[in-house]
Amino acid sequence: MSPSPREIILDIQGNTIAARQWGNPGGVPVLALHGWLDNCASFDAMAPHLLSQNQSLNLVAVDMAGHGQSYHRHRDANYTVWTEIEDVLGMADALGWQRFSVLAHSRGAVIGTIAAATFPERINRLALIDGLVPPPTTDSEAPETLRKGIEQRARYRDRRTKVFASLDVATAARKNGLFKLSDSAARALVERGVRPCEGGYTWSNDPQLLASSLAKLNEAQVMAFLSRATMPIRLALGKEGIQGMIERIRPIAERIPNIEIHEFPGGHHLHMEESAETIARWFLPFLEAKI
C-alpha cells in the first residue's frame, strides 16, 4: 500500500483550502471532490488502492469550501455549483495544473461535470461516483425555489451546531444520518469534520450548506451542460444508493456516448465501503490513460 497522504494547504485568492495529497507529486494530476457535508476523508478508503500498484497518480483530495478544515464563505455568499466551479479552477491553478482529471462523489460529481462542461479545455477525464448532474427542475418551480432558498439562508445563517460529548457519539450520529455508513467510514468523516468546542465536539461544516439553491437548472439546461462534457466519463453507481438515483441518471447518461456506466454493490458512499478496491481498480487505468 502507498504511504499516508501529505496534508497540504491551497491558497485561493486569500481563502484556505485544506487537502490531502496522495501518490507522486509529478504524476497524472487528479482532483478529488467529495459530496455534500462530507470532506476529503471520503477518499481515504479508495486512495490506497489507486496507488498500491504504482505511483502514477498525483491525487489531491480537497475539503471543499465550508467543509472539513477549509474556509467558510462570507455570510452573504452562497454555496452554489457556480461558486464551487470557481474554487475548482482556483485549486488547479494553485497546484500548477493546466489540465487535470476529476474523481468525484455525489455533489462533487455534479460540480465536476458542470466544471468540465464549462471549461472542457481544462479537464481531461471524469471518474464519478453516484452523481452526474443535478436533478432538473421545471420552469414553473422557479419562484418557489427562490423563496425556499432565501428563507433557508436566513434560518441557517446563525444556527448553532449540535455538540457531541465525544468522537464516539459524533460517529454514531454520522453513521445513522441521512445516508447510512459503516463505523469506519463514519469515523473517518468525523475525525476530519469536527472541531473541539465547549462540552466536546461540533461539526466544522458551515451551517449555510444546509440551505437549498436559489436557482436550479431545467432539463434543457442540464442536457446542454452534459452535451458539452465531451471528455471520457466513467460513472460508478451504487446498487443500494439513493432511492431512484439509478432510474433518474441512467436514461440521461445513456444519451451521452462518451459515458461508461457500471453498477457496484453498496449504498451512496460505496467508495468508502467494501466496493472501494473494486471501484479503484475500475477507475485506475481510466485515470492513467493518456488524453
N, C-alpha and C positions, 0 to 999 in steps of 0.2 A: 504494500500500500504506500501511497505517497505520504510525505511528511505533513505535519499540521500546517494549516494555512497561515499566511502572514497578515497581520492586521495593518491596514493602510487607511489613510485619510485623503480624500479628494476635495480640493477647493473649487467650488463653482461660484464664481463671482462673489466671493466672500462667504458663501454658505458651505457648511461642512457636511460631506457625505462620508459615512463610515463604511468600510468594506473589508472583505476577506479575499486575499489573492492566493489562488491555488496554482501549482504547476510551475511552468517555465515562463519567466517574465519575457523571454524572447520568442515564445511560442505563438500559435494561432490565437488571436485575440477573441475572447468570448465574454460578453457581459451578461451576467445572470440577474434577472429581475424577479423578485418574489411577489406573492399575492397580497391581497388586502389584509391589513392588520398582522401580517407575518413579518419576517425580517430575513437577513442573509443566511441565518442558520437553517432556513428552508432547504438549502442545498448541501448541508453537512453530510447527509447520508449518501448522496449521489456523487459528490465531487471525487471522493477517493477512487470510485470505480471508473470515473472518466480518466483518471490519471494513473491507474495501477499498472498498466502495461507499458506505458511510455510517458514522457513528459512533453507531449506535442502541443498541449493547450496552455494558454495563459488565461485562466479562468478567474474573473473578478466578480464576486457576488456582493452586491451592494445592499445597504439599508436605504431604501428609498425615502424621500423627504417625509417627515412625520412619523417614521417607523424606526424601531431599534435604537441605534445610537446617533442617528443623523439629525440634521436641523429640522425645526418646525417652521412652517411658513408663517408669515405675518397674520395677525388676526383678521385682516381684511382680505386675505388671499384665499384662493380655492385649491382644493386637491382634485384637479381635473386631469383627464387624459392629456389635454393640450399642454398644461404646465409641466406634466411629467415628461413629455417628449423633449421639451427644452432641457430638462435635467439630464435625460439620457444622452443627448448630444453633448452636453457640458461634461458629463462623466467621461465620455470617449475622448473629448478634447483634452481633459486633464490627464488622461492616460497616454496621450500622444497617438491615439488611434485615428487614422483617417477612414479606414474601413474595418468592420468588425462583424461578428455574428452575435445573435442573441439567443440565450437559453432562458426561458421564462415560464412562470406558472400563473394561471388564473388571471387576475387583474394585470399582473406583469406581462402576461401573454397578449392581452388586449393592447397594452401600451406598446409592446414590441411590434405588433402587427401594424398599428397606426403609424408608428415612427418609421417603419420600413416602407410603408406606402407613401409617406410624405417625403422621405429622404432616401429613396432606393439606392442612390449612389453611395450611401454610407454603410449600408447593411448587406452583408453577403448572404447569410442564411438565417432562418428562424427555426429553432428547436423548441416547440411549445408543449406545455403540459396542461391539460384540462382547461383550455381557454384559447380563444382565437379573436373574436370580435365582440363588441358589446351587444347585448340583446337590443334589437331595433325597437323603436317606439313609433307611434303613429303621429301624424301632424296634429290631430285633434287633442292629443295629450299634452302638448307643449305648455299651455297656460298652467295646468295643474302641476306639471313637472317643475316649472319655475317657482310656483308658490311653495311647494313642498320643500324645495331646496333652500329657499330663503328662510322659511320657518325653522328648518332643522339647523341651519347655520347659527341662528340666534339661540336655539336650545342648547347646542353642544359647545358653543364658544367658551363658556365659563363653567362647563360641567366638571365636577370633582370626580376624579377617578377612584375606583374601588381600591381599598387597602387590604393586602393579604398578610397574615401573620408570619408566613414562611414561604419559601420557594415551593415546598411540597403542596401547600394549599393553593398557590397560584397555578401549579402544574395540574392539579386536579380540576381546577376551573377551566383551564385551557383545553384539557383532554375532553371535557364534556361540553364544549362550546357548540357553536353553530355547525362546525364540521368535526366529527369525532376523530380523535387522534390516539395513537399508541402512547404509552408512558414516555418512551424515549423521544418520540417526535415532539410531544408537548413540552417536555423538559428542555429540549434544545431551543425551542422558540421562546420559552420563558426566560431562560438564563440570558438570552440576548435582548429580550424585550421588556425587562422590568428595571426599575431604579429603586434604590433604598429610599424610604421615607419614614416619617414618624409612625411607629406602630408596625413596621415591617417593610413591605414592598408594594409598589404600584406600577401599572403599565407605563412604559415610556412613550407609547404611541400618542400622537396628538388627538384629543377628543374630536377635533373638527373633521377627522377622517370619517366619522360616523354619519356626517351629513350627505345626503344624496346630491347628485349633479344638478346644476341649474338648467342645463340643456342636454338633450340626448339626440343621437343620430336616428334618422328614419331608415327604412330598409334600403332605399335607393342610395343614401349616403354611405351606409355600411358597405354595400357592394361596390361603390365607386372607390372606396379606400382599398378594399380587398383586391380588386382587379388591378390596382397599381402595385401591389406587393408581388412582383413577378419573380423574385428570387426563390430558390428551392426552400420548401417548408415541410417539416415533419411535425405531426401533431399526435401526441400520446394522450389518449382518453382513458379515464378510469371507468371500468365496467360498473362499479358501485359508486360513482361520483355524484355530483349534484343532480338531483332529480330533473329529468328532462334535458340535461346537457347534451347527451349524445343525439337525441332526437332533434334538438334545435341546431346543433353545429354541423352534423353530418350532411344534411341537404345543402347547406351553404358551402361547406368545404368541397363537396364533390362537384361543384360548378366551376372550381378553380383547378386547372390541370396541373399546376406545379405543387399541389399539396398532397402529401402521402400521409394516410391516417392509419393508426394501429390502436387497438383497444388492449389494455393491460388489466390484470386483476388489481383491485384496490379502490379506495374511495377518492375523494377530491385531492387529498395530499398523498397520492400514490407514490410520488417520487421520494417521500420520506419514510415509506414503509417497506414491505418485503419486495416490492417490484423495483426498488431503487437500482439494483445492479442490472436487472434486465433492461430497464429503460436506458440506463447509461450505455450499455453495450449497443443498443439500437441507435442511439444518438452519436456515439463516438466517431465512427467512420464518416458519418454525415458532416459533423463539425470539422473534422480533419481535412475533408476534401478540398481540393483547390477550386477556385471560383470557376 
